[in-house]
Amino acid sequence: MKADVTLDCVGLYCPMPIYNTANKLKELKPGQVLEILASDEGIKTDAPAWCKATGNELLGIEEREGEYKVYIKKSK
């Protein structure tokens, strides 16, 4: 999946990946896609819940060898 911006949260634990995601999305324009790289398994549940709460669109989560790539499209 193609992202406009990548945010590296590897090595960070809850709540920092979501906190950093929220801050980074503020810098993006509506329609842009943010890729979050994370090692905390909690991102698999935190990202969908955060997207639902904020109205942003979760495009997908990829998992490989204990690392996660989360794709979020900024809605507004």
Sequence and secondary structure as in RCSB ss.txt:
>XXXX:A:sequence
MKADVTLDCVGLYCPMPIYNTANKLKELKPGQVLEILASDEGIKTDAPAWCKATGNELLGIEEREGEYKVYIKKS
K
>XXXX:A:secstr
   SEEEEETT  TTHHHHHHHHHHHHS TT EEEEEE  TTHHHHHHHHHHHHT EEEEEEEETTEEEEEEE  
 
